[in-house]
Each structure stands twice: as C-alpha cells, then as structure tokens.
C-alpha cells in the first residue's frame, strides 16, 4: 500500500456517486524524486507514469465493468468512476469525464509529431494518458488512459449496519 492512500472503502451516497467513509481527499501536491518514485512504482509503471510512456494497446487489466473507482497508481487520488467508462475500441480504458475536474491536469504534448493534450494526476503529476474529442455525451471527450497508471477499488453497495 502506498503511504497516504485512502482506505479504499467506498459506499454509495445517492445518485452523485460515492464518498470516502474514513478519509478525506487532499489535493495537496506530492513531490518525490524520481529515485523515490522508482521505489514505489513497478518498472513498467515508472516508464509510463514518470517517463511519459504508453502501454501496449489491448493489454488493459481493467476490462471488467465492476462498480468502483479508478485511482492514480502512484498516489491514490481518485480519478475515474466505473460509470464514466466506455469502450472506445482503442485498446486503452476510456472515460468521458474524471471523478472531479480538479483531480486531473492537462499539458500540451507535442511528441511523436502530433499535438495532443496530455492528462496528468493533479496530486503527483504522473502521466496518465491523453484526452481527445469524439467521446460520448455529455462531454464528448475521450480520456484515453494507460491501465497501468490506475488502481481499481471496488464499491461497497450497502451502508454500515445493512444486513445485520
């Protein structure tokens, strides 16, 4: 477990989604040296998240459609919800919006002879993927995210005390 990560226990809180049961989300920036990130992340996570790499398409470990939230694999910040995910046919997990607008940041990426909009974690500045036009309503955006940059935490449907 990464120090500072939320407990990962979620409960439904009405139509707006989920809330943390035990901890609040802090958007305070996390600053670590690249050597510190190497100790926390796997070799492939480091390549993608800190060196702006891209995992191979159709190697996604998040092809299932379970209720829950996708967090930054580096710092644990909630990034995307399962109900915002869609199949874009690109080979990478795609979402039409983040959990909250301030949980992601954008930067122009002019690598590989293209101009794209890079998506980064707002808390730890890790590379997540890119955002494009052409997604479904309501945003018409397609957040094309490297699955290795995400950690999925399932949602618990019942409130404490249910079923007792």
N, C-alpha and C positions, 0 to 999 in steps of 0.2 A: 504494500500500500504506500502511496506517495504521501509524505507528511503534508498536512494542510488540506487533504482531500475531504470532502464532505462524507458523512457516514454512508451515503448511498441508499438510505431508506426513504422512500417516497410514498406518499399517499395521495389519492385523488382529492382535489378540493374544488369540485364543481366543474363547470364547462370550460373554465380557463386553463385547466391542466392540473399541475401538481405543485406541491410546495415541499420544502425541506421540513422534516419533522424535528431534527435535532440541531441543525446548524444553519446559520445564515450565509448567503453567498457574499463574498467580499471580492470586489473588483480591483483591490489594491494590486499594483503591478508586482510581478515576481521577477527578480533579476538574479540570474545564475550565470556562472562562467560556462563556457562550452564543456570544460572538463567536468563540471558538476552535472550538466545535462547528460553527459556520456555515462555517468554512474547510475542515473535514474532510468534512462531510456534504453531499449534494446538497440542493437546496431542498426537495424532497418528503421526503427522509429527515429533515431538520431539523423539518419540520412534524409528521411522525408521531412521531419518536423524542424530540424535545425539547419539543414543544408539545402532546403527547398527542393527536395527530390519528389518523385512521383512513383507510387507503387504501380505494378503492372495491372492493367485492366482485368476485370473478371476474376480477381483473386480476393475479392471482398470477403471479410469474415462476418459481415453484418447483413447477410441476405435474408435473414428471418424477419418477420414482421411482428415482433412482440411489443407489448406496451412497455414504455420506459423512456429513458433519456440518454442521449449520447453525450459523453463528457470529453473534454480535452484529455488525451492520454498522458500529457506531461504534467498538468497542474490540477486537473479535476473540475475545471469550470464547466457547468452545463452549457452545451452548445446547440443541440438539435433535439427535437422531440420526434417520437416514432410517427405521430400522425401528420407530420410535415414531410415525411419521406415519400419518394415516388420512384418508380422505375424509369430512368431516362434512357436506358438502353446503351449507356456509355461504358459500363463496366465498373463504375465507381458509385458509391452511395450518393444519392442526390436528394436534396431537400429544397423546399420552396421558401423557407424562412428559418432564421435562427430562433432559439428559445427567447432571446431578448436582443434588440438591436445593439445594445452596448456590450454584448458578450463577444462580438466579433469586430475586427477592424479590417480595413482594406488598404491595399497598396498597389500601385501600378507595377505590373510585371512585364518587362519588355524582352524577356529571354526567348530563345528559340525562334527569333524572327517574327514574333507575334506581340501584340499589345493586349494584355489580359488584366483582369482585376483579381489580384491575389487575396485570399481570405486568411486571416491570422487570428489566433486566440487573443482576445483583448487583455487577458491577465498575464500570459507568459510569452507572448509574441511568437508562438510557434506557428509554422506554416501548416495550414490545414488543407488547402486546395485552391479552387478558383470559383468565381461566381460569373454566370453568363445570363444573357437574356434567353427567353424561349422556354421557361418553366411553366407550370400550370398556374391557374388563378389561385389565390387572389393577387399574388405578387408578380407573376410571370418571370420569376427569377429561378435559376437552377444553380444551387450551391453544390458543386461537384467536389466531394471531399474524399481524401485518402482515408480508407477504413482503418489503417494502422495508426492514424492520428486520433482515433476515437476509442473510448471505453464505454460500453453499454451497461447501464444499471437498470434492471427491471423495475417496473412499478408494482406496488402492492395495492390491490384494489379495495381492501377493507380498512376501515378505521380501527384504531386500537379498541379492543373490547368486543369487536364484532365476532360473532360465532361462539361466544362464551356462554 
